[in-house]
Amino acid sequence: MLLASIALGIIPMVFFAGIVSWLDCYEKEPKVLLGGVFFWGMIAASGGAYFLNTFVKISLLPLMGLTHVSNQVGMSVTTPLIEEALKGLAVFFIYLFMRRELDSTLDGLVYGAIAGLGFAAAENTLYIYRNGYLEQGLTGLLAQATLRVLLVGWMHASFTACTGIGFGVARTSRNMAVRLFAPLLGFGIATLVHAFHNSISGFIGGFSGFLIGLTTDWLGFALMFFIVLGLIYSEYRIMKRQLPGEIASGSISELQYQKALIPLTLSFAGFSGKDTLRFYRLLGRLAHKKEQLEKFGEEGGNTRIIRLLRIEVTALAKKAK
């Protein structure tokens, strides 16, 4: 049953990560980075959180005279802080060292959500096996899998997406105050929402606490979905603003421009061949690099990158459908 727990814990989260990546429909992130943040969440963040949460519970809180309330303090205060900090480090590293791959607020959300899903994969496996199978056998395993995957499977993704949004806002802003405080605000919101989720069932208790907690979780998931739609529209506006110049220069056709604006184009471009898929991916990247050139100037050699992208786009335009 350990293998079943691992499969039920990890495979759905990989599927959810694919959905998150698919929602980034104009300028896809490198698969190696998406895989990297997922494994960071699953291995580094979850392992570090397990160690630190245990240390705080058995060592730090008793030293502070909080032994009698250590479980609730841990669940409501220290656990959210530790877990969101460790998950958020994945986005922080990209923001510091691979900024060229953080082109928009939506990109930040994607990295944050996928780091959260990696963390959830490890945590789900533990709960399904330990709290499910070992305590109640097959019935417990299925109950925990239903709870952790179907009912609150998007939980950690939604939390850490807030941190990712903060870094995405910082990346796309020229205001120094925004660049300094947006990540902190995003992390603060992630931590507060996580703390609320952990606290509500504990304070209310019973089925009522479970139902209220589940309802608030799903309201949060719905809000995050509408935030994603808004960010997709923001990327649509970048495409619409930056690509007409490519028509005027003869790099792409009007029809290709119109297709590039459709959010689902990348989802189906592969059916028309590798050249078509790469063409529309490069168009998204070209539009975002032109946007960055306008905002930040020669940050990381934007003019050279745009020139190289335009050369390849022009060559592929003759083959793309």
C-alpha positions in Angstrom: 0.0 0.0 0.0 3.0 2.3 0.3 3.4 2.3 -3.5 -0.4 3.0 -3.9 0.0 5.9 -1.5 3.0 7.3 -3.4 1.0 7.0 -6.7 -2.1 8.6 -5.2 0.0 11.4 -3.7 2.2 12.3 -6.6 0.5 11.5 -9.9 -2.5 13.8 -9.4 -0.2 16.6 -8.4 1.9 16.1 -11.6 -1.4 16.3 -13.5 -2.4 19.5 -11.7 1.0 20.9 -12.5 0.3 20.2 -16.2 -2.9 22.2 -15.9 -1.1 25.1 -14.4 1.5 25.1 -17.1 -1.3 24.9 -19.7 -2.9 28.0 -18.3 0.3 29.9 -19.2 -1.0 30.0 -22.7 1.0 32.7 -24.4 4.6 32.3 -23.2 5.5 28.9 -21.8 8.1 28.5 -19.1 11.0 26.0 -19.7 10.0 22.5 -18.6 13.3 22.0 -16.8 12.5 25.0 -14.5 8.9 23.8 -14.0 10.3 20.4 -13.1 12.9 22.0 -10.9 10.4 24.0 -8.8 8.1 20.9 -8.5 10.9 18.8 -7.2 12.1 21.6 -4.9 8.6 21.6 -3.4 8.4 17.9 -3.2 11.9 17.2 -1.8 13.7 20.2 -0.4 10.7 22.2 0.9 8.7 19.2 2.3 11.8 17.7 3.9 13.0 20.9 5.4 9.5 21.7 6.6 9.2 18.3 8.3 12.5 18.8 10.1 11.8 22.4 11.2 8.2 21.8 12.2 9.3 18.9 14.3 12.1 20.9 15.9 9.8 23.8 16.7 7.2 21.5 18.2 9.4 19.4 20.5 12.2 21.9 21.2 11.4 25.6 20.6 7.8 25.9 21.8 8.4 24.0 25.1 11.3 26.4 25.8 8.8 29.3 25.3 6.5 27.7 27.8 3.9 26.9 25.2 3.9 23.1 25.6 0.2 22.9 26.4 -0.8 24.7 23.2 2.2 23.6 21.0 0.0 21.7 18.5 -2.3 24.7 17.8 0.5 27.2 17.8 2.4 25.0 15.4 -0.6 24.5 13.1 -1.7 28.2 13.1 1.6 30.1 13.3 4.9 28.3 12.8 3.9 25.7 10.3 2.5 28.2 7.7 5.5 30.5 8.1 8.0 27.6 7.7 6.2 25.9 4.8 5.4 29.1 2.8 9.0 30.3 3.3 10.5 27.1 2.0 8.1 26.7 -0.9 8.6 30.4 -1.8 12.3 30.0 -2.0 11.8 28.3 -5.4 10.4 31.5 -6.9 12.9 33.6 -5.1 15.8 31.7 -6.7 14.3 32.2 -10.1 13.7 35.9 -9.4 17.3 36.3 -8.4 19.2 34.1 -10.8 16.9 33.4 -13.8 15.0 36.6 -14.1 14.8 36.3 -17.9 12.4 33.4 -17.4 10.2 35.4 -15.1 8.5 37.6 -17.7 5.2 38.4 -16.2 3.0 38.2 -13.1 1.4 35.0 -14.5 4.9 33.4 -14.7 5.4 34.1 -11.0 2.0 32.5 -10.2 2.9 29.5 -12.3 6.2 28.9 -10.5 4.7 29.4 -7.1 1.7 27.1 -7.8 3.9 24.3 -9.1 6.2 24.6 -6.2 3.2 24.2 -4.0 2.0 21.2 -5.9 5.4 19.5 -5.5 5.1 20.1 -1.7 1.5 18.7 -1.8 2.7 15.6 -3.6 5.0 14.7 -0.7 2.6 15.8 2.0 -0.3 13.9 0.4 1.7 10.7 0.2 2.5 11.0 3.9 -1.1 11.6 5.0 -2.5 9.0 2.7 -0.2 6.3 4.0 0.3 7.3 7.7 -3.0 8.9 8.6 -5.0 6.8 6.1 -3.8 3.3 5.6 -1.8 2.7 8.8 -4.7 4.0 11.0 -7.8 2.7 9.1 -6.6 0.4 6.4 -7.9 0.6 2.8 -10.9 2.7 3.9 -8.7 5.3 5.5 -6.4 5.3 2.5 -9.3 6.0 0.1 -10.7 8.6 2.5 -7.4 10.5 2.8 -6.8 10.3 -1.0 -10.3 11.8 -1.6 -9.7 14.6 0.9 -6.1 15.4 0.0 -6.5 15.1 -3.8 -10.1 15.8 -4.8 -11.3 18.1 -2.1 -8.2 20.2 -1.2 -5.7 19.2 -3.9 -5.2 22.9 -5.0 -4.6 24.0 -1.4 -0.8 24.4 -1.4 -0.8 25.6 -5.0 -3.1 28.4 -4.1 -1.1 29.4 -1.1 2.3 29.6 -2.8 0.8 31.2 -5.9 0.3 34.3 -3.8 4.1 34.4 -3.1 4.7 33.9 -6.8 2.3 36.7 -7.7 4.3 39.0 -5.4 7.6 38.2 -7.2 5.9 38.5 -10.6 4.6 42.0 -9.7 8.1 43.0 -8.5 9.6 41.7 -11.7 7.4 43.7 -14.0 7.5 47.0 -12.0 9.9 49.9 -12.3 8.9 51.3 -8.9 11.6 50.4 -6.3 9.1 50.3 -3.4 6.9 47.8 -5.3 9.9 45.7 -6.2 10.9 45.6 -2.5 7.5 45.1 -0.9 5.4 43.1 -3.4 7.2 39.8 -2.6 6.8 40.4 1.1 3.1 41.2 0.7 2.6 38.1 -1.5 4.4 35.9 1.1 2.4 37.5 3.9 -0.9 36.8 2.2 0.2 33.2 1.5 1.1 32.7 5.1 -2.1 34.3 6.5 -4.3 32.2 4.2 -2.4 29.1 5.1 -2.7 29.9 8.8 -6.5 30.5 8.4 -6.9 27.2 6.7 -5.0 25.4 9.4 -6.8 27.2 12.2 -10.4 27.2 11.3 -11.1 23.4 11.7 -9.1 23.3 14.9 -11.0 26.2 16.5 -14.4 25.1 15.5 -13.9 21.4 15.4 -16.0 18.5 14.2 -17.9 18.2 11.0 -18.9 21.9 11.1 -15.3 23.0 11.2 -14.5 20.7 8.3 -17.4 22.0 6.2 -16.6 25.6 6.9 -12.9 25.0 6.2 -13.8 23.2 2.9 -16.1 26.0 1.8 -13.6 28.7 2.5 -10.9 26.7 0.6 -13.1 26.4 -2.5 -14.0 30.1 -2.3 -10.2 30.7 -2.3 -9.7 28.4 -5.2 -12.4 30.2 -7.2 -10.8 33.6 -6.4 -7.4 32.3 -7.6 -9.1 31.0 -10.8 -10.4 34.5 -11.6 -7.0 36.0 -10.8 -5.5 33.6 -13.3 -8.1 34.7 -15.9 -7.2 38.3 -15.3 -3.5 37.6 -15.7 -4.1 35.7 -18.9 -6.0 38.8 -20.2 -3.0 40.9 -19.2 -0.8 38.7 -21.3 -3.2 38.9 -24.2 -2.9 42.7 -24.1 0.9 42.4 -24.3 0.6 40.2 -27.4 -1.9 42.6 -28.9 0.3 45.6 -28.2 3.7 44.2 -29.2 3.1 42.0 -32.2 1.5 44.4 -34.8 5.0 45.8 -35.5 6.0 42.3 -36.7 3.3 42.5 -39.3 4.5 45.9 -40.5 8.1 44.6 -40.8 6.9 41.5 -42.7 8.0 39.0 -40.1 4.5 37.5 -39.7 1.2 37.7 -41.5 -2.0 39.2 -40.2 -3.5 35.8 -40.0 -0.6 34.5 -37.9 -1.0 37.5 -35.6 -4.7 36.9 -35.1 -4.0 33.2 -34.3 -1.3 34.2 -31.9 -3.9 36.2 -29.9 -6.1 33.1 -29.3 -5.3 31.6 -25.9 -5.8 28.0 -27.2 -3.4 28.3 -30.2 -0.4 26.9 -28.4 -2.5 24.0 -27.1 -3.2 22.8 -30.7 -0.2 24.2 -32.6 1.7 20.9 -32.1 -0.8 19.1 -34.3 0.4 21.2 -37.2 4.0 20.2 -36.6 7.0 21.2 -34.6 7.7 24.3 -36.6 4.3 25.7 -36.0 4.5 25.0 -32.3 7.9 26.6 -32.0 6.7 29.6 -34.1 3.9 30.5 -31.7 6.0 29.9 -28.7 8.6 32.3 -30.0 6.0 34.9 -30.8 4.9 34.9 -27.2 8.5 35.2 -26.0 9.2 38.0 -28.6 6.2 40.0 -27.4 7.3 39.8 -23.8 10.9 40.7 -24.6 9.7 43.8 -26.5 7.6 44.7 -23.5 10.6 44.4 -21.2 12.7 46.5 -23.6 10.1 49.3 -23.3 10.0 49.0 -19.5 13.6 48.2 -18.5 15.7 49.0 -21.5 18.8 46.9 -22.2 18.3 44.6 -19.2 20.2 41.5 -20.0 20.7 42.4 -23.7 17.0 42.7 -24.7 17.7 44.2 -28.1 20.0 41.4 -29.0 17.5 38.8 -27.8 14.7 40.4 -29.7 16.8 40.5 -32.9 17.6 36.8 -32.6 14.0 35.9 -31.9 12.8 38.0 -34.8 15.3 36.2 -37.2 14.0 32.8 -36.1 10.3 33.9 -36.1 10.7 35.2 -39.7 12.2 32.0 -40.9 9.5 29.8 -39.2 6.7 32.0 -40.4 7.1 30.5 -43.9 6.6 27.0 -42.5 4.0 27.7 -39.7 0.3 27.3 -40.2 
